[in-house]
Amino acid sequence: MTIIEDLKGKIIVSSQAMPDEPFYDEKCMMAMIQSVVNGGAGGLRVAGARDTRNAKKFGLPVIGLTKPDKLPENWKSVVYITPTLKEVHELIEANADIIAFDGTQRPRPNCTLKDIINEIHNFKKLAMADISTFEEGINAEKLGADIISTTLAGYTDESGEASDTPDFELLEKLVKTVKKPIILEGRIWTPDDVKKGFELGAHCVVIGSAITRPQLIVKRFLGA
């Protein structure tokens, strides 16, 4: 069974923290990953070579990516998820099963989107395009991405403002048009969100903040 087949119908948990957050500490992140694995996660999505190497110890498919230590002020306008071949190589060396990258059509430093995908394939890894619009999903498939995810929907200038709910409309359009597996990711807060995602044809679902970002969970309760 291939990794992509193994992930079908599973929940992947995104276990990430920024360097200025308490959970970024290596021991804390390992404890977080162990906790979500104990809870039944079918895969892990982590940021950086350190956490990618550590996540591989748990025997689940690992999606690796990179992010800057601090997001730029114009983060909606620029590529910051695994932006260059340098970051791709870091994740390859860390033995990520799947490498996630910004799959938008925005310019990136020193390389093209096609270069990113080709280099991932050169090392026999799977390429996961994080996109924000339907057109970007079509383009990512055309360029050879193995998996397409709605990760950036609502988080780029091209996709407008994010709502409080997952972008089910984008998911549905991609599932009906694109032949590659589509992952639902972004603003998934309830079991009903997960259920609807699978009903609309998501290959698998990535949940992050609702499980692994306590500060955001607290803020949602306070806002209520």
Helices and strands as residue ranges (DSSP letters): H 3-7, E 11-14, G 22-24, H 26-38, E 43-47, H 49-55, G 56-58, E 62-65, H 85-93, E 98-102, H 113-122, E 126-130, H 134-143, E 147-149, G 157-159, H 168-177, E 182-185, H 191-199, E 204-207, H 209-212, H 214-223
